[in-house]
Amino acid sequence: MKGQGLRVGRGTVVLGVIAGVTTAAVVGVEIARVWRRGSAPLPKETDDLVGAAEEVVAETAEVVVTGYREVSTRENALFNLLTAFVTSFIGARVTTSMLRSRRSVGPFRALILGRRHIHHYVPGILLAFVSGGAAIVTRNESLEPKLAVPFGVGMGLTLDESALLLELDDVYWHERGILSVQVALVTTALLGALALGLRFLRAGEQEVLESG
């Protein structure tokens, strides 16, 4: 059921802006911190702002790679969850959009069993259940960041079709289907805010507890 397409209202745009701002803030805060504490000259100290920015980006990438290995398991798991969720949601939207005009997109195609269309929230729920259950059962904390990846993918695939689950109807490309996008944007904003909050708490702990 294709319908006439989604209509993006003002509320959805606002949610998109909030999700984008919180996600960008996670990156922006780290870049600002590296620029302030790293070897690159500050904007007021150089005439070559582009060169300084390139140096900051390179240092930030190095910090991210090193920090990914050094930060807590919880922060790693949250980063993996956010990245996997956003990537799978966008990937699902792009793929389903392309499938409207063609039979297949690479290995992806509409799955029909008998007269029933198997939506991508089905493997999404299975992924989330299996990886979430494994994370609860395991006593190996080092596995939690790895399990956060399939859990995030499962969340992305499921929430991309949350409107179908709530409406009990195939409203993916109908006006009511915009609810799926809104739910995904709210989730992205919350995960980004949580990641940003953990970043501030860790910085605060280093300043207050270690100096005391």
C-alpha positions as CSV (number, residue, x, y, z in Angstrom):
1,M,0.0,0.0,0.0
2,K,1.9,3.0,-1.3
3,G,-0.5,5.9,-0.5
4,Q,0.3,9.5,-1.6
5,G,3.5,9.9,0.4
6,L,4.5,11.3,3.7
7,R,3.8,14.9,4.7
8,V,6.4,16.4,6.9
9,G,4.7,18.9,9.3
10,R,6.2,21.6,11.5
11,G,6.3,19.3,14.5
12,T,8.4,16.7,12.6
13,V,10.8,19.4,11.4
14,V,11.2,20.6,15.0
15,L,12.0,17.1,16.2
16,G,14.5,16.7,13.4
17,V,16.2,19.9,14.4
18,I,16.4,18.7,18.0
19,A,17.7,15.3,17.0
20,G,20.3,16.9,14.7
21,V,21.4,19.5,17.3
22,T,21.8,16.9,20.1
23,T,23.8,14.5,17.8
24,A,25.9,17.4,16.5
25,A,26.5,18.6,20.1
26,V,28.1,15.3,21.0
27,V,30.6,15.8,18.2
28,G,30.9,19.6,18.6
29,V,31.7,19.4,22.4
30,E,34.6,17.0,21.7
31,I,36.0,19.1,18.9
32,A,35.8,22.3,21.0
33,R,37.5,20.5,23.9
34,V,40.3,19.2,21.6
35,W,40.8,22.6,20.0
36,R,41.1,24.2,23.5
37,R,43.5,21.6,24.9
38,G,45.2,20.3,21.8
39,S,48.2,21.5,19.9
40,A,46.3,23.4,17.2
41,P,46.3,27.2,17.6
42,L,43.0,28.8,18.7
43,P,41.0,30.9,16.2
44,K,42.2,34.2,17.7
45,E,45.8,33.0,17.6
46,T,46.1,32.2,13.9
47,D,45.3,33.7,10.5
48,D,45.1,30.2,8.9
49,L,41.8,29.1,10.4
50,V,41.2,26.4,7.8
51,G,44.6,24.8,8.6
52,A,44.0,25.0,12.3
53,A,40.5,23.4,11.8
54,E,42.0,20.6,9.8
55,E,44.6,19.9,12.6
56,V,41.8,19.9,15.1
57,V,39.7,17.4,13.1
58,A,42.7,15.1,12.8
59,E,43.4,15.3,16.5
60,T,39.7,14.7,17.3
61,A,39.7,11.6,15.2
62,E,42.8,10.4,17.1
63,V,41.1,11.2,20.4
64,V,38.0,9.3,19.4
65,V,39.9,6.2,18.3
66,T,41.9,6.2,21.5
67,G,39.0,7.2,23.7
68,Y,36.9,4.4,22.3
69,R,39.4,2.0,23.7
70,E,39.8,3.8,27.0
71,V,36.4,5.0,28.1
72,S,33.9,3.1,30.2
73,T,32.0,0.1,28.8
74,R,28.8,2.0,29.3
75,E,29.9,4.9,27.1
76,N,31.2,2.6,24.4
77,A,27.9,0.7,24.4
78,L,25.9,3.9,24.2
79,F,28.0,5.2,21.3
80,N,27.6,1.9,19.4
81,L,23.8,2.0,20.1
82,L,23.4,5.5,18.9
83,T,25.5,4.9,15.8
84,A,23.8,1.6,14.9
85,F,20.3,3.0,15.5
86,V,20.8,6.1,13.3
87,T,22.6,4.2,10.6
88,S,20.0,1.4,10.4
89,F,17.0,3.8,10.5
90,I,18.4,6.0,7.6
91,G,19.4,2.8,5.7
92,A,16.0,1.3,6.0
93,R,14.3,4.6,4.9
94,V,16.6,4.9,1.9
95,T,16.2,1.2,0.9
96,T,12.4,1.2,1.2
97,S,12.2,4.4,-0.8
98,M,14.3,2.8,-3.6
99,L,12.2,-0.4,-3.5
100,R,9.1,1.6,-4.4
101,S,10.4,2.0,-7.9
102,R,12.4,-1.3,-8.4
103,R,12.1,-4.9,-7.4
104,S,15.4,-5.1,-5.5
105,V,18.2,-3.0,-4.1
106,G,21.3,-5.1,-3.9
107,P,20.5,-8.0,-1.6
108,F,17.3,-6.3,-0.4
109,R,13.8,-6.9,-1.8
110,A,10.3,-7.2,-0.6
111,L,9.8,-10.5,1.2
112,I,6.5,-12.2,0.6
113,L,5.5,-15.5,2.2
114,G,2.3,-16.7,0.8
115,R,0.0,-13.7,0.8
116,R,1.8,-12.0,3.7
117,H,4.4,-9.2,3.4
118,I,7.1,-9.6,6.0
119,H,8.0,-6.1,7.1
120,H,11.5,-5.2,8.3
121,Y,10.3,-4.7,11.9
122,V,10.2,-8.5,12.2
123,P,14.0,-9.1,11.9
124,G,14.4,-5.9,13.9
125,I,12.4,-7.2,16.8
126,L,14.3,-10.6,16.6
127,L,17.7,-8.8,16.6
128,A,16.7,-6.6,19.6
129,F,15.3,-9.5,21.6
130,V,18.3,-11.8,20.9
131,S,21.0,-9.2,21.5
132,G,19.2,-7.6,24.5
133,G,18.7,-11.0,26.1
134,A,22.3,-11.9,25.5
135,A,23.4,-8.7,27.1
136,I,21.4,-9.5,30.2
137,V,22.5,-13.1,30.5
138,T,26.2,-12.6,29.8
139,R,28.6,-11.8,32.7
140,N,31.3,-10.5,30.3
141,E,31.0,-6.7,30.3
142,S,33.3,-6.5,27.3
143,L,30.6,-8.0,25.2
144,E,28.1,-5.3,25.9
145,P,29.5,-2.7,23.4
146,K,29.4,-5.4,20.7
147,L,25.9,-6.5,21.6
148,A,24.8,-2.8,21.5
149,V,25.4,-2.8,17.7
150,P,22.8,-5.5,16.7
151,F,20.5,-4.1,19.4
152,G,20.7,-0.6,17.8
153,V,20.1,-2.1,14.4
154,G,17.1,-3.9,15.7
155,M,15.8,-0.7,17.3
156,G,16.3,1.2,14.0
157,L,14.5,-1.4,11.9
158,T,11.6,-1.7,14.4
159,L,11.0,2.0,15.1
160,D,11.2,2.8,11.4
161,E,7.9,0.9,11.2
162,S,6.5,1.8,14.6
163,A,3.5,3.5,13.0
164,L,2.5,0.2,11.4
165,L,2.6,-1.5,14.8
166,L,0.6,1.2,16.5
167,E,-2.0,1.5,13.7
168,L,-2.1,-2.2,12.9
169,D,-2.1,-1.2,9.3
170,D,0.4,-0.7,6.5
171,V,0.6,3.1,6.8
172,Y,4.3,3.4,6.0
173,W,3.9,5.7,3.1
174,H,0.7,7.3,4.3
175,E,0.3,10.5,6.3
176,R,-0.1,8.6,9.5
177,G,3.2,6.9,8.7
178,I,5.1,10.1,9.7
179,L,4.7,8.9,13.3
180,S,7.6,6.4,12.6
181,V,9.9,9.2,11.7
182,Q,8.9,11.3,14.7
183,V,9.5,8.3,17.0
184,A,12.9,7.7,15.5
185,L,13.9,11.4,15.8
186,V,12.8,11.5,19.5
187,T,14.8,8.4,20.1
188,T,17.9,9.9,18.4
189,A,17.5,13.1,20.4
190,L,17.3,11.1,23.7
191,L,20.3,8.9,22.9
192,G,22.3,11.9,21.8
193,A,21.4,13.8,25.0
194,L,22.3,10.8,27.1
195,A,25.7,10.5,25.4
196,L,26.3,14.2,25.9
197,G,25.2,14.0,29.5
198,L,27.6,11.1,30.2
199,R,30.4,13.1,28.5
200,F,29.8,16.1,30.9
201,L,29.5,13.8,33.9
202,R,32.8,12.1,33.1
203,A,34.5,15.5,32.6
204,G,33.1,16.7,35.9
205,E,34.3,13.7,37.8
206,Q,37.8,14.2,36.4
207,E,37.8,17.8,37.5
208,V,36.2,17.5,40.9
209,L,37.0,14.0,42.2
210,E,40.5,13.6,40.9
211,S,41.6,17.1,41.8
212,G,40.2,16.6,45.3
